[in-house]
Amino acid sequence: MDRCVSMRADNESPRKISRDDTGGRRLNVVSLFSGAGGLDVGLAAAGFDLLFENDINSYCCKTLEAAGKILPQMKDAEIVCGDIKNISGTRILQHVRALGKEVDLLAGGPPCQAFSVFGNRKGREDARGQMVDEYFRILGEIAPPAFVFENVFGLLTVQNGEVFKLVKEKLAHPTDTLEYDIRVFRLNAVDYGVPQFRDRIIIIGSRLGTNVTDIPKVAFVNPKEGQLRYRTVRDGLRNLPPPNARSPSIHTGRVHGDAVIHRYDAMEPGARDVHTRINRLDLDRPSFTIICGSEHSGGKGHVHPTEPREVTPRESARMQTFPDWWPFYGVGRHAIRQVGNAVPALLAFAIGNEIRSQIFGLKKIAFKRGVRFLGQEHLFQ
């Protein structure tokens, strides 16, 4: 039976998180293509309140609903499960204004499979690629002061760059009368404390006369002047109980036959399995990019660094810097796909923090405070 499992112990719940823990005024965000909420919880850590969230996947929606019962920053969020084509900006604004609030930020990453180097790269010819048009539409209808648009780096080269050019044009001018100053960043999550190599395109737009000019890295390969080294798989898995110890669902791995176990056991760290085309993690290096896997094959994670098995969804969630108290609805492939499609929470925190500071002029939240909010202290022990 599908169910929601948070794998949460008393000392792992959100510690003293309140709606007023960041200082200064709260900022409000509307989230589209929310998935399991990686971008959303990272923005919450950066001082944003979630007022509206949407996804077409029912498992993701139930994950968000469960998270909203834990996280105060989501308590006012209306979670609408369904096709974004059926949601209007007017509908979103009605809910926001009923709360006596205004939208400060639109956030989201339309489905990336159409643009990913791991997919068929059909771009806007793929129905999933056409979801970017819905982002443009909502942006034009609610006209927020700022937005953040996230996608895979493969977006840069689809159809010889023509798709990316169009995306930039539409984000800068979603309507004839609405104009945004946009800035494009290519970021790798590993540079922001995430124990994973994950290359992404971030586009930030503002119509307030100020915009984000830089998203400073916090981690480098060689530590100096107090900067952090890259976080590794060892850091990511630190203090995580063995599978099945406390959470019988998303911390349960796939069952392998003897032949697969023997093959995985013989793999060196960093090697790729020729049959499953997944890599074995190396304890002393950041993780390979976490992938969602195929819906038809059931999804899969990388091979565990010290055991002859694939990692569990919860272990992959650690590489995505989801808090251990973050719930995921469903089992097996449902959890794997939610984790694999997400924005790493620490990366989202870094982005949100710069939007907070450089666009809205509010004091930045200390990195250590964001780490504590997201329950990522194990990465820095």
C-alpha positions as CSV (number, residue, x, y, z in Angstrom):
1,M,0.0,0.0,0.0
2,D,1.3,3.5,-0.8
3,R,1.8,5.7,2.2
4,C,3.6,8.7,3.4
5,V,6.8,8.0,5.4
6,S,9.0,10.7,6.9
7,M,11.6,8.6,8.7
8,R,11.7,11.1,11.5
9,A,13.0,10.8,15.0
10,D,12.3,13.3,17.8
11,N,15.7,15.0,17.3
12,E,15.3,15.1,13.6
13,S,12.1,17.2,13.4
14,P,12.3,20.8,12.2
15,R,14.1,22.4,15.1
16,K,12.5,25.6,16.4
17,I,11.4,26.6,12.9
18,S,8.9,29.4,13.0
19,R,7.5,31.9,10.5
20,D,9.5,34.7,12.0
21,D,12.9,33.0,12.4
22,T,14.7,34.9,9.6
23,G,14.3,38.5,10.7
24,G,12.8,41.2,8.5
25,R,9.6,40.8,6.5
26,R,8.5,37.5,5.2
27,L,8.5,37.0,1.4
28,N,5.7,35.1,-0.4
29,V,6.2,32.6,-3.2
30,V,4.0,30.8,-5.7
31,S,5.5,27.5,-6.8
32,L,4.7,25.7,-10.1
33,F,5.8,22.2,-11.1
34,S,6.6,21.8,-7.4
35,G,7.4,18.1,-7.5
36,A,8.4,16.8,-4.1
37,G,9.3,20.3,-2.9
38,G,13.1,20.6,-3.0
39,L,13.0,24.1,-4.4
40,D,10.2,25.0,-2.0
41,V,11.8,23.9,1.2
42,G,15.1,25.6,0.2
43,L,13.2,28.8,-0.4
44,A,11.5,28.4,3.0
45,A,14.9,28.2,4.6
46,A,15.7,31.5,2.8
47,G,12.7,33.3,4.4
48,F,9.9,32.6,1.9
49,D,6.4,31.5,2.7
50,L,4.7,29.1,0.3
51,L,1.2,30.4,-0.7
52,F,0.4,28.2,-3.7
53,E,1.9,25.0,-5.0
54,N,1.0,22.9,-8.0
55,D,2.0,19.6,-9.6
56,I,0.2,17.1,-11.9
57,N,1.6,14.0,-10.1
58,S,-0.7,12.8,-7.3
59,Y,2.2,11.3,-5.3
60,C,4.0,14.7,-5.3
61,C,0.9,16.5,-4.2
62,K,0.4,14.2,-1.3
63,T,4.0,14.6,-0.3
64,L,3.5,18.4,-0.3
65,E,0.3,18.1,1.7
66,A,2.2,16.0,4.3
67,A,5.0,18.5,4.4
68,G,2.6,21.3,4.9
69,K,1.6,19.7,8.2
70,I,5.2,19.9,9.4
71,L,6.6,23.1,8.0
72,P,5.0,26.4,9.2
73,Q,6.2,28.2,6.0
74,M,3.7,26.0,4.1
75,K,0.7,26.3,6.4
76,D,-1.1,28.8,4.2
77,A,-0.2,27.0,0.9
78,E,-3.0,25.9,-1.3
79,I,-1.9,22.8,-3.0
80,V,-3.6,22.2,-6.3
81,C,-3.1,18.8,-7.9
82,G,-3.7,18.8,-11.7
83,D,-2.7,20.0,-15.1
84,I,-1.4,23.5,-15.0
85,K,-3.2,24.2,-18.2
86,N,-6.4,24.3,-16.1
87,I,-5.0,26.8,-13.6
88,S,-5.3,30.6,-14.2
89,G,-3.3,33.4,-12.7
90,T,-6.6,34.8,-11.5
91,R,-7.3,31.6,-9.6
92,I,-3.9,31.8,-7.9
93,L,-4.2,35.5,-7.0
94,Q,-7.7,35.0,-5.5
95,H,-6.2,32.6,-2.9
96,V,-3.2,34.9,-2.2
97,R,-5.3,38.0,-1.7
98,A,-7.8,36.1,0.4
99,L,-4.9,35.7,2.8
100,G,-4.3,39.5,2.7
101,K,-1.0,39.0,0.9
102,E,0.8,39.6,-2.4
103,V,3.1,37.4,-4.5
104,D,6.8,38.4,-4.3
105,L,8.2,35.5,-6.3
106,L,7.2,32.9,-8.9
107,A,9.3,29.8,-8.8
108,G,9.4,26.6,-10.7
109,G,11.2,24.3,-13.1
110,P,9.0,22.9,-16.0
111,P,9.5,19.2,-16.7
112,C,13.1,18.8,-17.9
113,Q,13.1,15.5,-19.6
114,A,12.5,17.1,-23.0
115,F,15.7,19.1,-22.6
116,S,17.9,16.7,-20.6
117,V,21.0,15.1,-22.1
118,F,19.7,11.9,-20.6
119,G,16.5,12.1,-22.6
120,N,15.6,12.3,-26.3
121,R,16.2,16.1,-26.4
122,K,13.1,16.8,-28.4
123,G,12.6,20.2,-26.8
124,R,9.3,21.9,-27.5
125,E,8.3,19.1,-29.9
126,D,7.9,17.0,-26.7
127,A,4.6,17.7,-24.8
128,R,6.7,18.1,-21.6
129,G,8.8,20.7,-23.3
130,Q,5.6,22.7,-24.0
131,M,5.1,23.1,-20.3
132,V,7.5,26.1,-20.4
133,D,4.7,28.0,-22.2
134,E,2.5,27.5,-19.1
135,Y,5.2,29.0,-16.9
136,F,5.3,32.0,-19.3
137,R,1.5,32.3,-19.2
138,I,1.3,32.3,-15.4
139,L,4.2,34.7,-15.1
140,G,2.3,37.1,-17.3
141,E,-1.0,36.7,-15.5
142,I,0.3,37.2,-11.9
143,A,3.1,39.6,-12.8
144,P,5.2,39.1,-9.6
145,P,8.1,41.4,-8.8
146,A,10.6,38.6,-9.4
147,F,10.8,35.0,-10.6
148,V,13.2,32.1,-10.6
149,F,13.2,29.5,-13.4
150,E,15.2,26.3,-13.1
151,N,16.1,23.7,-15.7
152,V,18.7,21.3,-16.9
153,F,21.9,22.6,-18.6
154,G,20.8,20.6,-21.7
155,L,18.3,23.4,-22.3
156,L,21.3,25.5,-23.6
157,T,21.9,23.4,-26.7
158,V,18.5,21.9,-27.7
159,Q,17.8,22.7,-31.4
160,N,21.1,24.5,-31.7
161,G,20.3,26.9,-28.9
162,E,17.0,28.2,-30.5
163,V,14.9,26.9,-27.6
164,F,17.0,28.6,-25.0
165,K,16.9,31.8,-27.0
166,L,13.1,31.7,-27.1
167,V,12.9,30.9,-23.4
168,K,14.9,34.0,-22.6
169,E,12.8,36.2,-24.8
170,K,9.6,35.0,-23.3
171,L,10.8,35.3,-19.7
172,A,12.0,38.9,-20.4
173,H,8.7,39.8,-22.1
174,P,5.9,37.4,-21.0
175,T,3.3,39.9,-22.3
176,D,3.4,43.0,-24.5
177,T,3.3,45.3,-21.4
178,L,5.4,43.4,-18.9
179,E,9.2,43.4,-18.9
180,Y,11.7,41.7,-16.7
181,D,15.5,42.2,-16.4
182,I,16.8,38.6,-16.6
183,R,20.0,37.0,-15.5
184,V,21.2,33.6,-16.4
185,F,23.4,31.4,-14.2
186,R,24.8,27.9,-14.8
187,L,25.3,26.4,-11.3
188,N,26.6,23.1,-10.0
189,A,25.0,22.0,-6.8
190,V,28.3,20.7,-5.5
191,D,29.5,24.3,-5.2
192,Y,26.8,25.1,-2.6
193,G,27.4,22.4,0.0
194,V,25.4,19.6,-1.8
195,P,27.2,16.2,-1.9
196,Q,26.4,15.8,-5.6
197,F,27.5,17.0,-9.0
198,R,24.3,18.5,-10.5
199,D,24.6,21.0,-13.3
200,R,21.6,23.3,-13.7
201,I,20.5,26.5,-15.5
202,I,18.9,29.1,-13.2
203,I,17.2,32.2,-14.7
204,I,16.2,35.0,-12.3
205,G,14.0,37.9,-13.4
206,S,13.2,41.1,-11.7
207,R,11.1,44.2,-12.5
208,L,12.1,46.1,-9.3
209,G,15.2,47.8,-10.8
210,T,17.6,45.5,-9.0
211,N,18.6,41.9,-9.8
212,V,20.9,39.1,-8.7
213,T,24.3,39.6,-10.2
214,D,26.1,36.8,-8.4
215,I,25.4,33.6,-6.5
216,P,28.6,33.1,-4.6
217,K,30.0,29.6,-4.2
218,V,30.5,28.3,-0.7
219,A,32.6,25.1,-1.5
220,F,35.8,24.5,-3.4
221,V,37.9,21.4,-4.0
222,N,40.8,22.9,-2.0
223,P,39.8,24.6,1.3
224,K,41.3,28.1,1.9
225,E,40.3,31.2,3.8
226,G,37.5,29.3,5.6
227,Q,35.8,28.1,2.4
228,L,34.3,24.6,2.5
229,R,35.6,21.6,0.6
230,Y,33.2,19.7,-1.6
231,R,30.8,17.5,0.4
232,T,31.1,13.8,-0.3
233,V,29.0,10.7,-0.3
234,R,30.5,9.9,3.1
235,D,29.3,13.3,4.4
236,G,25.9,12.7,2.9
237,L,25.3,9.3,4.5
238,R,26.8,10.2,7.9
239,N,24.6,9.0,10.8
240,L,21.9,7.5,8.5
241,P,20.6,4.3,10.0
242,P,20.8,1.1,7.9
243,P,17.9,0.4,5.6
244,N,14.7,-0.9,7.3
245,A,15.9,0.2,10.7
246,R,13.2,2.8,11.3
247,S,11.4,3.5,8.0
248,P,10.1,0.4,6.1
249,S,9.3,2.3,3.0
250,I,11.5,4.9,1.3
251,H,14.6,3.6,3.2
252,T,14.0,0.2,1.7
253,G,16.0,-0.8,-1.4
254,R,15.3,-2.9,-4.4
255,V,15.6,-6.6,-4.1
256,H,18.5,-8.0,-6.3
257,G,19.1,-11.4,-7.6
258,D,22.4,-13.2,-7.0
259,A,23.8,-12.3,-10.4
260,V,23.2,-8.6,-9.8
261,I,24.6,-8.7,-6.3
262,H,27.8,-10.4,-7.6
263,R,28.1,-7.9,-10.3
264,Y,27.7,-4.9,-8.0
265,D,30.1,-6.4,-5.5
266,A,32.8,-6.6,-8.1
267,M,32.5,-2.9,-9.1
268,E,35.1,-0.4,-8.2
269,P,34.0,3.0,-6.8
270,G,33.1,5.3,-9.7
271,A,32.6,2.4,-12.2
272,R,29.5,2.0,-14.3
273,D,27.5,-1.1,-14.5
274,V,27.1,-2.1,-18.2
275,H,23.6,-3.6,-17.7
276,T,21.8,-1.0,-15.6
277,R,24.0,1.9,-16.7
278,I,24.3,3.3,-13.2
279,N,27.5,4.1,-11.3
280,R,28.9,3.0,-8.1
281,L,29.3,5.9,-5.6
282,D,32.6,6.7,-4.1
283,L,32.6,7.5,-0.4
284,D,35.3,10.2,-0.8
285,R,33.8,12.0,-3.8
286,P,30.4,13.8,-4.3
287,S,27.7,11.7,-5.8
288,F,27.0,11.4,-9.4
289,T,23.8,13.3,-10.5
290,I,20.7,11.7,-8.9
291,I,18.4,10.6,-11.6
292,C,14.7,9.8,-11.5
293,G,14.9,6.7,-13.7
294,S,12.2,5.5,-16.1
295,E,8.6,5.2,-15.0
296,H,8.4,1.9,-16.9
297,S,11.6,0.4,-15.4
298,G,10.5,1.4,-11.9
299,G,13.4,3.9,-11.4
300,K,16.7,3.2,-9.8
301,G,19.4,4.8,-7.8
302,H,23.2,4.5,-8.0
303,V,25.1,1.6,-6.5
304,H,25.9,1.9,-2.8
305,P,29.6,2.7,-2.2
306,T,30.2,-0.2,0.2
307,E,27.4,-2.6,-0.2
308,P,26.3,-4.6,-3.3
309,R,23.0,-2.9,-3.8
310,E,21.4,0.2,-5.2
311,V,20.9,3.0,-2.8
312,T,17.5,3.6,-1.2
313,P,15.4,6.6,-2.0
314,R,16.2,8.0,1.4
315,E,19.9,7.7,0.7
316,S,19.4,9.5,-2.6
317,A,17.3,12.2,-0.7
318,R,20.4,12.7,1.4
319,M,22.4,13.5,-1.8
320,Q,19.7,16.0,-2.7
321,T,19.9,17.6,0.8
322,F,16.3,16.9,1.7
323,P,15.9,16.9,5.5
324,D,15.4,13.5,7.1
325,W,12.0,14.8,8.4
326,W,10.8,15.6,4.9
327,P,8.0,13.2,4.0
328,F,7.6,11.3,0.7
329,Y,4.3,9.8,-0.3
330,G,4.4,6.4,-2.0
331,V,6.9,3.6,-2.2
332,G,9.4,2.3,-4.7
333,R,9.5,4.1,-8.0
334,H,7.2,6.9,-6.8
335,A,9.7,8.0,-4.1
336,I,12.7,7.5,-6.4
337,R,11.2,9.7,-9.1
338,Q,10.2,12.4,-6.7
339,V,13.7,12.6,-5.3
340,G,15.4,12.4,-8.7
341,N,13.3,15.2,-10.2
342,A,13.9,17.6,-7.3
343,V,16.1,20.7,-6.9
344,P,18.6,20.1,-4.1
345,A,17.4,22.0,-1.1
346,L,20.7,23.6,-0.2
347,L,21.1,24.9,-3.7
348,A,17.6,26.4,-3.6
349,F,18.5,28.0,-0.3
350,A,21.5,29.7,-1.8
351,I,19.5,31.0,-4.8
352,G,16.6,32.2,-2.5
353,N,19.1,33.9,-0.2
354,E,20.5,36.0,-3.0
355,I,17.1,36.9,-4.3
356,R,16.1,37.9,-0.8
357,S,19.2,40.1,-0.5
358,Q,19.9,41.5,-3.9
359,I,16.4,42.0,-5.2
360,F,14.4,42.7,-2.1
361,G,17.1,44.3,0.0
362,L,16.7,42.1,3.1
363,K,19.5,40.8,5.2
364,K,20.9,37.5,4.1
365,I,20.5,34.4,6.3
366,A,23.7,32.9,7.5
367,F,24.7,29.7,5.7
368,K,24.9,27.8,9.0
369,R,21.4,28.8,9.8
370,G,20.1,27.5,6.5
371,V,22.0,24.3,7.1
372,R,20.4,23.9,10.5
373,F,16.9,24.7,9.1
374,L,17.3,22.0,6.5
375,G,18.7,19.4,8.9
376,Q,22.0,19.1,7.1
377,E,24.4,19.3,10.0
378,H,25.7,15.9,9.2
379,L,27.4,17.2,6.1
380,F,29.7,19.5,8.1
381,Q,30.7,17.3,11.1
